[in-house]
Amino acid sequence: MKRTILLLTGLALFGGRAAQAQGYTIVVNASNPVASLSKAQTADLFMKRTGKWPSGKPAVPVDQAKNAPVRAAFSQAVLGRPVTQISAHWQQQIFSGADVPPTERSGDAAVMAFVASTPGGVGYVTAGTAPLAGVKAVTVTP
């Protein structure tokens, strides 16, 4: 009986994560000609494996606060790891002098304001958030 309860709980938790995976929208500066990004391209931008857009202009990613539900959804769905593992990765990068993490902003409005004021800006906001002037949503493909 206990195994059945644990199994059902595990399925419920997995289902919750799957639902959250669609809980974000990627936004870029409105001047950016990019209309879609693959999941791998998006991960490369936020992990700073790629520092430029296809046009050659610098890419400037911005993260949400570490405790934001949208960051958890984005991190798991796009980066394939929970926020704690991503934070540990950046601590190692800082310690080794290799790189620093993307800047953080608290909340959807702050992320969109940053992206709107930064020509190469890219961020993510809670799905359904209306974009501000100077920001456009892009599609993420598998």
N, C-alpha and C positions, 0 to 999 in steps of 0.2 A: 504494500500500500504506500509506503513512504517513497519508493522508487517512482511510482506513478505520479505522485504529487510533485516530486522534484523535476521529473521530466516535463510535466505540464508547465511548471514555473519557468523552466529553461526555455521552452518554446515561446512563452509569453514575453520573456525578456528579449529573445531574438527578434520576435515580431515587432517589438517596440523599437529596436534599433533599426530595423529595415524601414519602418515608417519614418523615422527621423532622418534617414539617409536622403530623403527627398525634401527635407525641411530647410533648404538653403537655396539662394540664387546667387550666381556669380555676377558681379558688376564690374565694369571697366569705365574709364574716363570716356566721355561721349566722343572725343576726337579720335579714339582708337578705332581703326577700321575692322578689327577682329569682330566677327559675329558669332563664332563658335570656337570652342576649345575641346580637345579630347581630355579625358580624365587624367591621362599621363602628362599632358602638357600643363594642366592645371596644377598637378602635384609638383611638377618640376619648377613652376613659378614660385609656389609657396615654400618649397624646400630649398629654393635658391640654387638649384642645379642648372637653371636657365635664368639668365639675368636680362634677357632682351626679348622683345616682341619680334615677330617675323619681319617687321619693317626695319629692325635694327635699333629702335629706340629702347632705352632702358625700361625694364619692368620694375614696378615698385609695389610689392604685395603688402597688404595690411590685414592683420588678424583681429578677430574679436577678442574680448577679455577671456582669460583661461576658464572662467566659471560659466561662460555663456552657453546655453543649450545649443545654439546654432553652431558654435565652434565644435562642440562634441560631435554633432551630426556631420559637419563638414570634414573634420579630422578622420572620423571612422570611414566615411563613404569615399573620400577622395584620396586621403593620405594612407588609408588602410591601417591606421593605428590610433589608439586613444590619445587624448590630449596629454596625459602624463608621459607617455613614451615620446611624443613630439617634443615636449618641454625638456626631457632628459637629453634628447638628441641635440637640442640647441645649447644646453649647458656644456656638453662635450665640445661643441663647435667653438663656443666662447672661450672655454678653458684652453683649447689648443691654438687659439688665435686664428682659426680658419674663417669664421664668419659670425654674424650676429643674426638673430631671428628677425622676421618681419616686425615692423612696428605694430603696436596694439592700440586699438581704439575701443572705447566702451559703448556698445550699442550700435544699432543699425544706422541711425542718423549720423553718428560720428564717423562711421566707416564710409558712408556715402559722401559726406562732406570732404573727407580726406581724398577719396578717389576723384571727386569732382575737381578738386584743387591741384591734383597731381597728374600731369599729362600721361604718365605710364602706369597710373594707379590701377590696381586690381584688388578686389575684396569680395567678401560674401556677406549676405544679409539674410535675415529670416525670410523664407518663402512667403510671397504675398505682400511684401513690403513694397509700397509704391516708390519707384525710383525718383530721386531728386533731380532737378535740372543739372545738367553737366555729367550725368551718369546714365549708362545704358546696361541692360541685362544681356548676358551672352548665354548661349546654349552650351551645355557640357555633354559631349558624346562619350560612349563607352571606350 
